[in-house]
């Protein structure tokens, strides 16, 4: 399993960050690998919420389905996705701080057994760096959106 993580202090209350995390129609605005949403149910994001999107980390892009497997309000969400070639767990953690919120995203990638040899080559060559950069851009996007004085 390959894991990347990024964390950043956001000058806003956890409730403000959480509100963005719970608006699935806006995932493409802050989640760097998400190009666009394909199917977002009308119910609120919560445990067992399922949605579909298009995106990925080049050159691996395509449709994926995601399910929220953990949901602790204003604290943690875990989204489990299956992109065909691998399963991905995305963990979002919020921790209140004296200045606002510590926002952390951890991504764990599990390639299918038949792709393990290829992944053993691609991961150290370029996918680790691309994945790390993507999760760092994701965290920075959330900070920018939540701290923006014009946020919706």
C-alpha positions in Angstrom: 0.0 0.0 0.0 1.3 3.5 -0.9 0.4 6.4 1.3 0.7 10.2 0.9 -0.5 12.9 3.3 -0.7 16.7 3.6 -1.8 18.9 6.4 -2.3 22.7 6.7 -3.6 25.2 9.3 -6.7 27.0 8.0 -7.8 30.3 9.6 -11.4 29.3 10.0 -13.6 27.3 12.4 -13.9 23.6 11.8 -17.6 24.1 10.9 -16.6 26.2 7.8 -14.1 23.6 6.6 -16.7 20.8 7.3 -19.4 22.6 5.3 -17.1 22.5 2.2 -16.3 18.8 2.8 -20.0 18.0 2.9 -20.9 19.7 -0.4 -20.2 16.9 -2.9 -21.2 19.2 -5.8 -18.1 21.3 -5.0 -15.6 18.4 -4.8 -14.2 19.3 -8.2 -13.4 22.8 -6.9 -10.9 21.6 -4.2 -10.1 17.9 -4.8 -7.2 18.2 -7.2 -7.7 14.9 -9.0 -11.4 15.5 -9.5 -12.1 16.9 -13.0 -15.9 16.8 -12.6 -18.7 15.1 -10.8 -20.7 12.5 -12.7 -23.4 11.6 -10.2 -24.2 13.4 -6.9 -27.2 12.2 -5.0 -29.6 14.8 -3.6 -29.2 13.5 0.0 -26.7 15.0 2.5 -23.2 13.6 2.6 -23.0 11.1 5.4 -22.2 7.4 6.1 -22.7 5.2 3.0 -23.1 8.3 0.7 -22.2 7.1 -2.8 -21.1 9.4 -5.7 -19.3 9.1 -9.0 -16.7 11.4 -10.5 -14.2 11.6 -13.4 -10.6 12.4 -12.7 -7.4 10.9 -11.4 -3.7 11.5 -11.5 -2.3 11.5 -15.1 -1.8 9.3 -16.9 -4.4 7.4 -14.9 -7.8 9.1 -15.4 -11.2 7.7 -15.6 -14.6 7.3 -13.9 -14.7 6.2 -10.3 -17.3 5.4 -7.7 -16.8 6.5 -4.1 -18.5 5.6 -0.8 -18.2 7.4 2.5 -17.2 4.6 4.9 -16.6 6.7 8.0 -18.4 9.9 9.0 -17.8 11.7 12.3 -19.3 15.2 12.0 -16.9 18.0 12.1 -14.0 15.6 12.7 -13.5 12.9 10.1 -14.6 11.5 6.8 -13.2 8.4 4.9 -14.1 8.0 1.2 -13.4 4.6 -0.3 -13.0 4.5 -4.1 -12.5 1.9 -6.8 -11.0 3.1 -10.0 -10.7 -0.4 -11.5 -6.9 -0.7 -11.3 -6.7 0.1 -7.6 -8.7 0.9 -4.5 -8.2 4.2 -2.8 -9.0 5.4 0.7 -9.1 9.1 1.3 -9.1 10.2 4.9 -10.1 13.8 5.8 -9.3 14.9 9.4 -10.2 18.2 11.1 -8.8 19.2 14.4 -9.6 22.5 16.1 -6.6 24.7 16.9 -6.2 28.1 18.6 -5.9 29.7 15.1 -8.7 27.7 13.4 -8.5 24.2 12.0 -5.8 21.7 11.2 -6.9 20.1 8.0 -5.3 16.8 7.0 -5.8 14.6 4.0 -4.3 11.1 3.8 -4.5 9.0 0.7 -3.8 5.2 0.7 -3.6 3.5 -2.7 -4.0 -0.3 -3.0 -3.3 -1.6 -6.6 -5.0 -4.8 -7.7 -2.8 -7.8 -7.2 -2.1 -8.2 -10.9 -0.7 -4.6 -11.1 1.5 -4.9 -8.0 4.7 -5.5 -10.1 3.9 -2.5 -12.4 3.1 -0.4 -9.4 6.4 -1.4 -7.8 8.1 0.3 -10.8 5.8 3.3 -11.4 5.4 4.4 -7.7 9.0 5.3 -7.0 9.6 6.5 -10.5 6.9 9.2 -10.7 3.6 8.3 -9.1 4.7 9.0 -5.5 5.6 12.5 -6.4 2.5 13.1 -8.5 0.3 11.8 -5.8 2.0 13.8 -3.1 1.7 17.0 -5.2 -1.9 16.3 -5.8 -2.8 15.9 -2.1 -0.8 19.1 -1.3 -2.7 21.0 -4.0 -6.0 19.6 -2.6 -5.2 20.9 0.9 -4.1 24.3 -0.4 -7.3 24.5 -2.5 -9.4 24.0 0.7 -7.4 26.6 2.5 -7.8 29.1 -0.3 -11.6 28.5 -0.6 -12.4 28.5 3.1 -10.2 31.5 3.9 -11.5 33.5 0.9 -13.5 36.6 1.9 -15.8 35.9 -1.0 -16.5 32.3 -0.2 -20.0 31.1 -1.0 
